[in-house]
Amino acid sequence: MEKKYDIKKELDELIKIRTEFYDFLDENIPKDKIGATYDFSSNPTLDAKSVYNHFHKLDYQARKLRGFLVKAYDLKAQ
């Protein structure tokens, strides 16, 4: 049961970080006319360090979760 709780906790954290990343993009990149996709036609400039920081958190959490899943399900890590 503890493994399930740990995996759920890490998945929740991954979703939280992913939401923060998309919030950052939403704040910094305009949407198309119908608001469905990002409009890069105006060539928005993003702070590279901020983008990296968001991506790094997302990537780190995904790799951390991968470790929990490999261990919980006795998978072979590649």
C-alpha positions as CSV (number, residue, x, y, z in Angstrom):
1,M,0.0,0.0,0.0
2,E,2.9,2.4,0.7
3,K,4.2,2.0,-2.8
4,K,0.7,3.0,-4.2
5,Y,0.6,6.0,-2.0
6,D,4.2,7.1,-3.0
7,I,3.3,6.7,-6.7
8,K,0.1,8.7,-6.3
9,K,1.9,11.4,-4.4
10,E,4.6,11.7,-7.1
11,L,2.0,11.6,-9.9
12,D,0.1,14.5,-8.2
13,E,3.4,16.4,-8.0
14,L,4.1,15.8,-11.7
15,I,0.6,17.1,-12.6
16,K,1.1,20.2,-10.4
17,I,4.5,20.9,-12.1
18,R,3.0,20.3,-15.6
19,T,0.2,22.8,-14.8
20,E,2.7,25.4,-13.6
21,F,4.6,25.0,-16.8
22,Y,1.5,25.5,-19.0
23,D,0.5,28.4,-16.8
24,F,3.9,30.0,-17.5
25,L,3.4,29.4,-21.3
26,D,-0.2,30.8,-21.1
27,E,1.1,34.0,-19.4
28,N,3.9,34.5,-22.0
29,I,2.6,33.3,-25.4
30,P,-0.6,34.5,-27.0
31,K,-3.2,32.0,-28.2
32,D,-4.6,31.9,-31.7
33,K,-7.9,33.6,-32.5
34,I,-10.0,30.7,-31.2
35,G,-7.8,30.3,-28.1
36,A,-7.0,26.7,-28.9
37,T,-3.2,26.7,-29.6
38,Y,-0.2,29.0,-29.0
39,D,0.3,31.6,-31.7
40,F,4.0,31.7,-32.4
41,S,3.5,33.9,-35.5
42,S,4.3,37.1,-33.5
43,N,7.6,35.5,-32.4
44,P,7.1,35.8,-28.7
45,T,10.4,36.0,-26.7
46,L,10.6,33.9,-23.6
47,D,13.2,34.1,-20.9
48,A,15.3,31.0,-21.6
49,K,16.3,30.6,-17.9
50,S,12.6,30.6,-16.9
51,V,11.7,28.1,-19.6
52,Y,14.6,25.9,-18.5
53,N,13.7,26.1,-14.8
54,H,10.1,25.0,-15.6
55,F,11.3,22.2,-17.9
56,H,13.9,21.0,-15.4
57,K,11.3,20.7,-12.7
58,L,9.0,18.7,-15.0
59,D,11.9,16.5,-16.2
60,Y,13.2,15.8,-12.7
61,Q,9.8,14.9,-11.4
62,A,9.2,12.5,-14.4
63,R,12.5,10.8,-13.8
64,K,11.8,10.6,-10.1
65,L,8.4,9.0,-10.8
66,R,10.0,6.6,-13.2
67,G,12.3,5.4,-10.4
68,F,9.2,4.7,-8.2
69,L,7.5,2.8,-11.0
70,V,10.6,0.7,-11.9
71,K,11.0,-0.3,-8.2
72,A,7.2,-0.8,-7.5
73,Y,6.7,-3.0,-10.6
74,D,10.2,-4.6,-10.7
75,L,10.8,-3.3,-14.2
76,K,14.1,-3.2,-16.0
77,A,15.2,0.4,-16.3
78,Q,16.7,1.3,-19.6
